[in-house]
Structures are given as C-alpha cells and as structure tokens.
Amino acid sequence: MKEEKSVLGLSTIRRNRGVSLEQIADSTKISIRSLEAIEQGDFRKLPGGIYNTSYIRQYARAIEYDESALLAFYTREMACSEDVVRNGANGNGGYGGLRPASSIMGS
C-alpha cells in the first residue's frame, strides 16, 4: 500500500465521507493535481495568489471540513516557508544564501 502524506488527515476524512478526488474535481473544476497538493500540504504546487485560498475553501466545503481551520493551517505553513526563504535554510539571512541579481549586476 502506498504511504500517503496527508495534512490534518484530509484524505482519510474525504475517503470516510465517500468522496473521491474525481468528484471534487468535477464539481469545483480544480485539477486533481491541485487537490492532491492540498491534501499533502504541498501548497507550492497550487497556482498562487487568491486561487490558493479559493481552492482550499472549495476543497474544505467539498469534504465538509472546517474552512477556517484549513485556511489557518495554510497561513501558518506559508508564513513558515516565507521565513525560510527570507532567512535562508541555515539562518544566514538574504535569499536562502543567494545574492539578489541587483548586487551581482552592480546596480
């Protein structure tokens, strides 16, 4: 059996409620790839901007899950990943240890 990484047990909740990803995709017009990304908490695979919160809300409604809880989790995850980008993986500041292009080009 394939091991799944599921945020907050979303895929289990969805399956227990008898809802398939295909059904959600059909009703919301959200790609299965994006729905899987939500279940796995891999929000970087979503299209970005307001689409992310819209997709998360629609997914939560489709499985009758608390929208605010899922959006709060998303917000925390995105804040954490922004901190990693801002401070670098090793905490040395900058852009993950990379210099911005402007400092390379001398501008």
GUDOLUM-657827 format. One record per residue: residue in three letters; x, y, z of N, C-alpha, C in turn. Coordinates in Angstrom, 2 decimals, always signed. Last residue first. Layout:
! GUDOLUM-657827
+------+---------+---------+---------+---------+---------+---------+---------+---------+---------+
! code !    n.px !    n.py !    n.pz !   ca.px !   ca.py !   ca.pz !    c.px !    c.py !    c.pz !
+------+---------+---------+---------+---------+---------+---------+---------+---------+---------+
!  ALA !       X !       Y !       Z !       X !       Y !       Z !       X !       Y !       Z !
...
+------+---------+---------+---------+---------+---------+---------+---------+---------+---------+
This chain:
! GUDOLUM-657827
+------+---------+---------+---------+---------+---------+---------+---------+---------+---------+
! code !    n.px !    n.py !    n.pz !   ca.px !   ca.py !   ca.pz !    c.px !    c.py !    c.pz !
+------+---------+---------+---------+---------+---------+---------+---------+---------+---------+
!  SER !  +24.11 !  +46.95 !   -9.76 !  +23.17 !  +48.07 !   -9.73 !  +22.73 !  +48.38 !   -8.34 !
!  GLY !  +25.73 !  +44.78 !  -10.20 !  +26.35 !  +46.04 !   -9.81 !  +25.40 !  +47.22 !   -9.80 !
!  MET !  +24.82 !  +42.28 !  -10.63 !  +24.94 !  +43.12 !  -11.81 !  +25.54 !  +44.50 !  -11.49 !
!  ILE !  +24.68 !  +41.35 !   -8.03 !  +25.59 !  +40.69 !   -8.96 !  +25.87 !  +41.59 !  -10.16 !
!  SER !  +22.74 !  +42.88 !   -6.91 !  +24.10 !  +43.00 !   -6.35 !  +25.11 !  +42.31 !   -7.25 !
!  SER !  +20.51 !  +42.16 !   -8.43 !  +20.96 !  +43.54 !   -8.46 !  +22.37 !  +43.69 !   -7.90 !
!  ALA !  +20.00 !  +39.50 !   -7.76 !  +20.62 !  +39.80 !   -9.05 !  +21.17 !  +41.21 !   -9.10 !
!  PRO !  +20.85 !  +38.76 !   -4.34 !  +19.91 !  +39.23 !   -5.36 !  +20.66 !  +39.60 !   -6.63 !
!  ARG !  +22.64 !  +35.82 !   -3.44 !  +22.58 !  +37.27 !   -3.52 !  +21.55 !  +37.67 !   -4.56 !
!  LEU !  +21.62 !  +33.12 !   -1.31 !  +21.92 !  +33.66 !   -2.63 !  +21.85 !  +35.18 !   -2.59 !
!  GLY !  +20.76 !  +32.24 !   +1.10 !  +22.19 !  +32.19 !   +0.88 !  +22.59 !  +32.73 !   -0.48 !
!  GLY !  +18.07 !  +32.76 !   +0.97 !  +18.48 !  +31.37 !   +1.02 !  +19.97 !  +31.21 !   +0.75 !
!  TYR !  +18.66 !  +35.66 !   +0.69 !  +17.72 !  +34.89 !   -0.11 !  +18.17 !  +33.44 !   -0.15 !
!  GLY !  +19.37 !  +36.92 !   +3.94 !  +19.41 !  +37.01 !   +2.49 !  +18.35 !  +36.15 !   +1.84 !
!  GLY !  +20.40 !  +34.69 !   +6.62 !  +19.79 !  +35.87 !   +6.04 !  +19.85 !  +35.85 !   +4.53 !
!  ASN !  +21.27 !  +32.34 !   +7.68 !  +22.27 !  +33.36 !   +7.43 !  +21.71 !  +34.61 !   +6.78 !
!  GLY !  +19.76 !  +30.06 !   +8.22 !  +19.59 !  +31.22 !   +9.08 !  +20.58 !  +32.33 !   +8.83 !
!  ASN !  +19.83 !  +28.03 !   +6.45 !  +20.79 !  +27.95 !   +7.55 !  +20.75 !  +29.19 !   +8.43 !
!  ALA !  +17.88 !  +28.76 !   +4.65 !  +17.72 !  +27.48 !   +5.35 !  +18.66 !  +27.38 !   +6.54 !
!  GLY !  +16.91 !  +32.19 !   +4.91 !  +17.78 !  +31.14 !   +4.43 !  +17.63 !  +29.89 !   +5.26 !
!  ASN !  +15.09 !  +34.10 !   +5.55 !  +16.25 !  +33.95 !   +6.43 !  +17.25 !  +32.91 !   +5.94 !
!  ARG !  +13.20 !  +33.95 !   +3.46 !  +13.73 !  +35.25 !   +3.89 !  +15.03 !  +35.09 !   +4.67 !
!  VAL !  +12.63 !  +31.22 !   +3.33 !  +13.15 !  +31.91 !   +2.15 !  +13.84 !  +33.20 !   +2.57 !
!  VAL !  +11.68 !  +30.82 !   +5.93 !  +12.82 !  +30.03 !   +5.44 !  +13.45 !  +30.73 !   +4.24 !
!  ASP !   +9.51 !  +32.55 !   +5.99 !  +10.62 !  +32.77 !   +6.91 !  +11.86 !  +32.04 !   +6.44 !
!  GLU !   +7.87 !  +31.30 !   +4.10 !   +8.38 !  +32.64 !   +3.81 !   +9.57 !  +32.96 !   +4.71 !
!  SER !   +7.25 !  +28.99 !   +5.47 !   +8.08 !  +28.86 !   +4.27 !   +8.62 !  +30.22 !   +3.85 !
!  CYS !   +5.70 !  +30.10 !   +7.55 !   +6.94 !  +29.36 !   +7.86 !   +7.83 !  +29.28 !   +6.64 !
!  ALA !   +3.58 !  +31.16 !   +6.09 !   +4.42 !  +32.06 !   +6.88 !   +5.75 !  +31.39 !   +7.21 !
!  MET !   +2.50 !  +28.81 !   +5.07 !   +3.06 !  +29.78 !   +4.14 !   +3.96 !  +30.78 !   +4.88 !
!  GLU !   +1.62 !  +27.59 !   +7.43 !   +2.61 !  +26.93 !   +6.57 !   +3.29 !  +27.92 !   +5.63 !
!  ARG !   -0.29 !  +29.46 !   +8.33 !   +0.89 !  +29.14 !   +9.15 !   +1.99 !  +28.53 !   +8.29 !
!  THR !   -2.13 !  +29.32 !   +6.20 !   -1.48 !  +30.59 !   +6.53 !   -0.22 !  +30.36 !   +7.35 !
!  TYR !   -2.96 !  +26.61 !   +6.38 !   -2.31 !  +27.12 !   +5.16 !   -1.52 !  +28.40 !   +5.47 !
!  PHE !   -4.22 !  +26.68 !   +8.89 !   -3.06 !  +25.81 !   +8.68 !   -2.26 !  +26.30 !   +7.47 !
!  ALA !   -6.28 !  +28.44 !   +8.28 !   -5.32 !  +28.81 !   +9.33 !   -4.05 !  +27.97 !   +9.18 !
!  LEU !   -7.67 !  +26.94 !   +6.38 !   -7.03 !  +28.19 !   +5.97 !   -6.01 !  +28.65 !   +7.00 !
!  LEU !   -8.59 !  +24.87 !   +8.05 !   -7.69 !  +24.56 !   +6.94 !   -6.97 !  +25.81 !   +6.45 !
!  ALA !  -10.21 !  +26.33 !   +9.79 !   -9.10 !  +25.53 !  +10.32 !   -8.09 !  +25.22 !   +9.22 !
!  SER !  -12.09 !  +27.45 !   +8.05 !  -11.19 !  +28.33 !   +8.81 !  -10.00 !  +27.57 !   +9.38 !
!  GLU !  -13.49 !  +25.20 !   +7.06 !  -12.68 !  +26.05 !   +6.18 !  -11.66 !  +26.86 !   +6.95 !
!  ASP !  -13.92 !  +22.08 !   +8.28 !  -13.89 !  +23.47 !   +8.73 !  -12.93 !  +24.30 !   +7.87 !
!  TYR !  -15.39 !  +20.00 !   +5.77 !  -14.35 !  +20.25 !   +6.76 !  -14.37 !  +21.74 !   +7.09 !
!  GLU !  -16.79 !  +18.71 !   +3.65 !  -17.47 !  +19.16 !   +4.87 !  -16.49 !  +19.29 !   +6.03 !
!  ILE !  -15.53 !  +18.38 !   +1.33 !  -15.43 !  +17.25 !   +2.27 !  -16.07 !  +17.58 !   +3.61 !
!  ALA !  -16.17 !  +20.76 !   +0.06 !  -16.48 !  +19.51 !   -0.62 !  -16.42 !  +18.31 !   +0.32 !
!  ARG !  -15.11 !  +22.69 !   +1.77 !  -16.57 !  +22.57 !   +1.63 !  -16.95 !  +21.21 !   +1.04 !
!  ALA !  -12.37 !  +22.27 !   +1.29 !  -12.93 !  +22.08 !   +2.63 !  -14.45 !  +21.89 !   +2.56 !
!  TYR !  -12.23 !  +22.98 !   -1.45 !  -11.90 !  +21.62 !   -1.02 !  -12.54 !  +21.34 !   +0.34 !
!  GLN !  -12.90 !  +25.70 !   -1.28 !  -13.75 !  +24.78 !   -2.04 !  -13.50 !  +23.33 !   -1.65 !
!  ARG !  -10.71 !  +26.65 !   +0.26 !  -12.10 !  +26.80 !   +0.73 !  -13.02 !  +25.79 !   +0.03 !
!  ILE !   -8.59 !  +26.06 !   -1.47 !   -8.64 !  +25.46 !   -0.13 !  -10.05 !  +25.53 !   +0.43 !
!  TYR !   -9.20 !  +27.66 !   -3.69 !   -9.12 !  +26.20 !   -3.83 !   -9.27 !  +25.51 !   -2.48 !
!  SER !   -9.00 !  +30.21 !   -2.48 !  -10.26 !  +29.76 !   -3.08 !  -10.29 !  +28.25 !   -3.21 !
!  THR !   -6.35 !  +30.29 !   -1.74 !   -7.37 !  +30.31 !   -0.69 !   -8.72 !  +29.86 !   -1.24 !
!  ASN !   -5.19 !  +30.11 !   -4.37 !   -4.88 !  +29.16 !   -3.30 !   -5.98 !  +29.13 !   -2.24 !
!  TYR !   -6.11 !  +32.30 !   -5.80 !   -6.54 !  +30.96 !   -6.21 !   -6.30 !  +29.96 !   -5.08 !
!  ILE !   -4.85 !  +34.51 !   -4.92 !   -6.15 !  +34.22 !   -4.31 !   -6.69 !  +32.87 !   -4.75 !
!  GLY !   -1.54 !  +33.17 !   -5.36 !   -2.47 !  +34.27 !   -5.17 !   -3.77 !  +33.85 !   -4.52 !
!  GLY !   -1.20 !  +29.87 !   -6.89 !   -0.76 !  +31.09 !   -6.22 !   -1.86 !  +32.12 !   -6.08 !
!  PRO !   -1.64 !  +27.25 !   -7.82 !   -1.33 !  +28.32 !   -8.78 !   -0.88 !  +29.64 !   -8.16 !
!  LEU !   +0.19 !  +24.79 !   -5.86 !   -1.03 !  +25.50 !   -6.22 !   -0.66 !  +26.71 !   -7.09 !
!  LYS !   +2.55 !  +23.84 !   -4.96 !   +2.08 !  +23.30 !   -6.24 !   +0.77 !  +23.95 !   -6.70 !
!  ARG !   +2.91 !  +24.86 !   -2.47 !   +3.71 !  +25.45 !   -3.55 !   +3.26 !  +24.96 !   -4.92 !
!  PHE !   +1.53 !  +23.28 !   -0.70 !   +0.84 !  +24.43 !   -1.25 !   +1.61 !  +25.14 !   -2.36 !
!  ASP !   +1.28 !  +20.49 !   +0.25 !   +2.32 !  +21.00 !   -0.65 !   +1.75 !  +22.18 !   -1.42 !
!  GLY !   -0.48 !  +19.07 !   +1.77 !   +0.10 !  +20.28 !   +2.35 !   +1.22 !  +20.86 !   +1.52 !
!  GLN !   -1.81 !  +17.01 !   +0.70 !   -0.45 !  +16.73 !   +1.14 !   +0.21 !  +17.94 !   +1.79 !
!  GLU !   -4.22 !  +18.18 !   -0.04 !   -4.23 !  +17.07 !   +0.93 !   -2.85 !  +16.81 !   +1.50 !
!  ILE !   -3.24 !  +20.02 !   -1.94 !   -3.88 !  +20.49 !   -0.71 !   -3.85 !  +19.39 !   +0.35 !
!  ALA !   -2.30 !  +18.26 !   -3.89 !   -1.36 !  +19.17 !   -3.24 !   -1.94 !  +19.70 !   -1.93 !
!  GLU !   -4.69 !  +17.10 !   -4.72 !   -3.69 !  +16.27 !   -4.04 !   -2.69 !  +17.14 !   -3.30 !
!  LEU !   -5.76 !  +19.35 !   -5.97 !   -6.46 !  +18.76 !   -4.82 !   -5.51 !  +17.87 !   -4.02 !
!  SER !   -3.94 !  +19.68 !   -8.06 !   -4.07 !  +20.72 !   -7.03 !   -4.76 !  +20.19 !   -5.78 !
!  ARG !   -4.44 !  +17.28 !   -9.47 !   -3.08 !  +17.60 !   -9.01 !   -3.13 !  +18.64 !   -7.88 !
!  ILE !   -7.06 !  +17.60 !  -10.24 !   -6.75 !  +16.58 !   -9.23 !   -5.36 !  +16.83 !   -8.65 !
!  SER !   -8.08 !  +21.03 !  -10.57 !   -7.38 !  +19.84 !  -11.04 !   -7.11 !  +18.87 !   -9.90 !
!  ILE !  -11.36 !  +22.15 !  -10.13 !   -9.98 !  +22.22 !   -9.65 !   -9.30 !  +20.93 !  -10.07 !
!  LYS !  -14.05 !  +22.11 !  -10.57 !  -13.18 !  +22.41 !  -11.72 !  -11.73 !  +22.68 !  -11.29 !
!  THR !  -15.82 !  +21.23 !   -8.68 !  -15.14 !  +22.51 !   -8.44 !  -14.32 !  +23.00 !   -9.63 !
!  SER !  -16.88 !  +18.81 !   -9.58 !  -17.79 !  +19.83 !   -9.07 !  -17.13 !  +21.21 !   -8.91 !
!  ASP !  -14.62 !  +17.37 !  -10.48 !  -15.76 !  +17.60 !  -11.37 !  -16.63 !  +18.76 !  -10.88 !
!  ALA !  -13.04 !  +17.30 !   -8.15 !  -12.54 !  +17.96 !   -9.36 !  -13.68 !  +18.29 !  -10.31 !
!  ILE !  -14.68 !  +15.76 !   -6.51 !  -14.37 !  +17.15 !   -6.14 !  -13.90 !  +17.92 !   -7.36 !
!  GLN !  -14.63 !  +13.36 !   -7.94 !  -15.90 !  +14.04 !   -7.69 !  -15.67 !  +15.51 !   -7.34 !
!  GLU !  -11.91 !  +12.77 !   -7.83 !  -12.54 !  +12.99 !   -9.13 !  -13.87 !  +13.73 !   -8.97 !
!  LEU !  -11.51 !  +12.23 !   -5.17 !  -10.89 !  +13.43 !   -5.73 !  -11.53 !  +13.78 !   -7.08 !
!  SER !  -14.61 !  +11.13 !   -3.67 !  -13.36 !  +10.90 !   -4.40 !  -12.80 !  +12.23 !   -4.89 !
!  VAL !  -16.15 !  +10.52 !   -0.61 !  -15.95 !  +11.49 !   -1.68 !  -14.61 !  +11.21 !   -2.35 !
!  GLY !  -16.85 !   +9.24 !   +1.77 !  -17.26 !   +8.67 !   +0.49 !  -17.13 !   +9.61 !   -0.69 !
!  ARG !  -15.88 !   +9.95 !   +4.13 !  -17.15 !  +10.59 !   +3.76 !  -17.62 !  +10.14 !   +2.38 !
!  ASN !  -13.49 !   +8.65 !   +4.13 !  -14.52 !   +8.23 !   +5.09 !  -15.89 !   +8.82 !   +4.77 !
!  ARG !  -12.11 !  +10.22 !   +2.23 !  -12.48 !   +8.83 !   +1.91 !  -13.58 !   +8.32 !   +2.84 !
!  ARG !  -11.83 !  +12.63 !   +3.72 !  -12.50 !  +12.61 !   +2.43 !  -12.98 !  +11.20 !   +2.08 !
!  ILE !  -10.33 !  +11.73 !   +5.91 !  -11.66 !  +12.32 !   +6.12 !  -12.46 !  +12.25 !   +4.82 !
!  THR !   -8.01 !  +10.97 !   +4.53 !   -8.79 !   +9.98 !   +5.29 !  -10.20 !  +10.48 !   +5.53 !
!  SER !   -7.15 !  +13.38 !   +3.50 !   -7.51 !  +12.31 !   +2.56 !   -8.33 !  +11.23 !   +3.26 !
!  LEU !   -6.68 !  +14.87 !   +5.92 !   -7.72 !  +15.26 !   +4.96 !   -8.12 !  +14.14 !   +4.02 !
!  GLY !   -5.03 !  +14.84 !   +8.15 !   -5.81 !  +13.65 !   +7.83 !   -6.90 !  +13.89 !   +6.79 !
!  LEU !   -3.51 !  +17.11 !   +8.21 !   -4.68 !  +17.06 !   +9.08 !   -5.57 !  +15.85 !   +8.80 !
!  VAL !   -2.20 !  +16.17 !   +5.16 !   -2.30 !  +17.25 !   +6.14 !   -3.60 !  +17.09 !   +6.91 !
!  SER !   -0.61 !  +13.18 !   +4.43 !   -1.86 !  +13.92 !   +4.40 !   -1.90 !  +14.94 !   +5.52 !
!  LYS !   +1.20 !  +11.14 !   +2.55 !   +1.39 !  +12.25 !   +3.47 !   +0.12 !  +13.08 !   +3.36 !
!  GLU !   +0.86 !   +7.65 !   +2.25 !   +0.42 !   +8.98 !   +1.88 !   +0.78 !   +9.98 !   +2.97 !
!  GLU !   +2.23 !   +4.77 !   +0.85 !   +2.15 !   +5.62 !   +2.03 !   +1.82 !   +7.04 !   +1.58 !
!  LYS !   +0.51 !   +2.22 !   -0.82 !   +1.27 !   +3.45 !   -0.95 !   +1.10 !   +4.32 !   +0.29 !
!  MET !   +0.83 !   -1.19 !   +0.00 !   +0.00 !   +0.00 !   +0.00 !   +0.87 !   +1.25 !   +0.00 !
+------+---------+---------+---------+---------+---------+---------+---------+---------+---------+
